[in-house]
Amino acid sequence: MIKKFLLIALTVFCIAEVSAQQLLSPSFTFSHKKTAYLTLVDGTELEGIIKDVDRKKGLIKYIKIEDKIGKKHKLKPAAIVHMYLPASGLDKLSKAISFLEDMKKWNNQKLNQDLLRQGYVYCENTQVLVKKKERTMMLQLLNPEFSNEVRVFHDPMAKHTMGIGVAGINATGNIAKSYYVKKADEDVAHLIKKSKYNKEFAKLWGGCDALIQKTTDIKWRDLTQHILDYSDCGN
């Protein structure tokens, strides 16, 4: 009975959190029963069951997968272009994408819409700029339903705001203080932080005067709306 109550409570909190942020929370656990889909650098389309995902400091170091004929693969992120991984347990609660009507025009049609609607996590090999140095990371996309003009990736090293707990479980209010952001005309993703967002706002959204001029009160929690406004700029 207690477990049922917690599940219902967490479901409500997760739905509320997604509605508030409109950015998905990252997944850290994946199903060992549902099929994962990987596209490799050599063009191979690999389908199979996840056996293990190894991380170091939050970053994926390798993924073990068993394909449909029973062959086991141990892959480093450098060998993978992108992948769709099935979230498991509570991680899946906030992953089913609804594709809200006002966001459809900024939906990235290159992504597999059916898998996203089923709650799959999309990750891709991405060039990022860290302290003026470029690195390659396998990162989770957090805005798949409006990522055509701006892509927002999970920062594995991000700190978080204070959350509200249910029976000791942090359920809501746990918002990341940093993300990797990549605009359509850029080759690398840039790290943006809550603490510097106000100062870097004009530079980040440069080219969209309408957004910059109308935003007199810059707030981190409005990041999603800023992305949509930027995407709509000039269209």
N, C-alpha and C positions, 0 to 999 in steps of 0.2 A: 504493500500500500504506500509506504514511504517512497519507494523507488518510483512508483507510478506518479506520485505527486511531484517529485523532483523533475521527472522527465517532462511533465506538462508545464511546470514552472519555467524550466530552461527553454522549452520550445517557445513559449510566449516571449521570454526575454530575448532569445535569439532573433525572433521575427521583428521585435521592436527595435533591436539594435541595427539590423539590416535596413529597416525602413528609415532609421535616423541617419545612418551613415551612407547608405546606398553603395558602400564598398564592402566586398566580402571580407570576412575575417579569414585568415590563412588556415589551412588544414595541416595537421601534423600526423594524423593517423589515416591509414588507407585500408580498404577492404582487401582481404586475402581470398575472396571468393569471386568477385566481379572482375571482368576483363579490363585491363589497362591497355592504352593505345599509345605507342611511341613511334615517332618518325626520326630515323637516324640520319646522320650527316651523309652517309653513303647512299641515301635514298630508300633504304629498307623500311618497310612499314611493319612494325613488330607488335603483335597482339599476344597478351598472356596474363598470367596471374602474378601479382606482386608478392615476392617472398620476403623482401627486406628493403628498407630505405635507411641508409646510413648517413648521419649528419655530423658536422663538426662546426661548432659555434653557429648553429642554425642553418648552415648551408648544406645542401645535398652533396655528399662526396661520391656516392655511388648508389645505384639501384639494382637489386637482384630481381629478375623476372623469369618465370618459366613459361615458354611458349606453348602453343597448342599441341605440339608433338612431343612435349616433355623435355625439350632441350632447355638448359639453364643458361642464362646470360647475366653477367655482372658488368654493368655499364657505368662509366664515368660521365658526368654532364657534358664534357667536351665531345662525346660521341653522339649526343642527342640534339636534334633541332628543337623539337617541342614534344610535349606529351600530355595526355589526358588521363588523370588518375582518379579512381573511384574513392571518394571520401568514405570513412566508416564511422559508425556510432554517432555521437553528438556532433561531430564535425560536419556530418551530412545535413543537419537541420537547417543551416543557413546557406546551403549551397545551391538549392534549386532556383534557377533563374526564371523570372516571370516575364522579362522583356517588357517593361512598362511602356505604354504607348508613346509618351513624350521622349523616350530615349531610343526608340527604334531607328530613327534616322541616323543615329550615330553608332549603330550596331556594326561590329566588324564581321562582315559576311564571310571572311576567310576562316573564321572559327567554326567548329562543328556545333551548330545550334542545338541539335538533338541531345548530344552528350551533356552540354551545359545545362539544359533544362532538367536532365536527370540528376544533376548535382555533382557532376565531374569537376575536378580541379584542373585548370589549364596552366601549364608551366612552359616557359620557353628559355632557350639559351640567349642571354642578353648581355650586350656590352654596357658596362656601367662606369661612371667616372667617380672614383673615390680618392679624395685628396689630390686632385689633379693627375691621377694615374688611372688608366683604363684597365679594367678587369672584366673577365667573362664569368657570369654567374647563371645558374639555373634558378629562375625566380617565378613565383606564382603571380598570375595576373588577377588583380582584385576588382577590376571593372569590366568584365567581359561583355556586358550588355551595352556599354557606351564607350568602346575603346578604339573607335575608328580614327579619331583625331589625337587623342591623348591616352596613353596606356599608363596605368598605375600598378606598380609591382610591390609586393611585400618586401619590407626590409627585415631580414632575419635578425639584425642587431637592434631593432627598434625598441625604445622604451615605451611604456604605456601610461595612460591616465588612470586614475583610481577607478575601480569598478565596484558594482554592487554585488554582494554575494548571496547565494542561497545555500544554506546548510554547509557553509565553508567553501562553496564553489563559486568562483568569480564568473558572474553571468552577464553583466551589462555595464556599460560605461567604460569598458576596457578598450580605449581607442589608441591606436598607434600614434606616436609622436614624430614619426618619419616614414617616408615612402620613397621609392624610386619612381621618377616620372619621366616618360619619354614621349615627346611630341612627334607627330607623323613626319615632320621634315628634319628630324634629328637622327643621327646614327647611334648615339649613346643615351642611356638613361642617367638622369641626374638625381642626386639625393637631395630631397627637400625636407626641412625640419620645422616642426611647430615653433620652436624658439626663434627661428630666423624668417618665418614665412612673411611677416609684416614687412620686414626690411627688403626682402627679395621679390616681393609680389609683382612689382612693375616689370622687373627684368624677366621673371618667369613667364608672365603673360604678355610680354611685349609683342606688338603687332596687332593687338586687340584694344584699341583706344577706348571703345565703348565699355568694355569690362573694367578697365582701369579707372575710368572717369566716374562710373556709377558706384564703384565699391569704395565708399567712404569709411566704412567700419570693417576692416579686414579681420576675419575670424577663421581659425583653422577648421572648425566644424563645418564651415561652408565650402570646403574644398570641392566637393562633388558639384555644387552649383557653379563654382568658378570654372570647372572643367567643361560643363555643359554650355555655359555662356561663351567660353573660348571656342568651343567646337562650332557654335552657332554664329560666330563672328564673321561677318562678310557674306553670309549665306541667306 
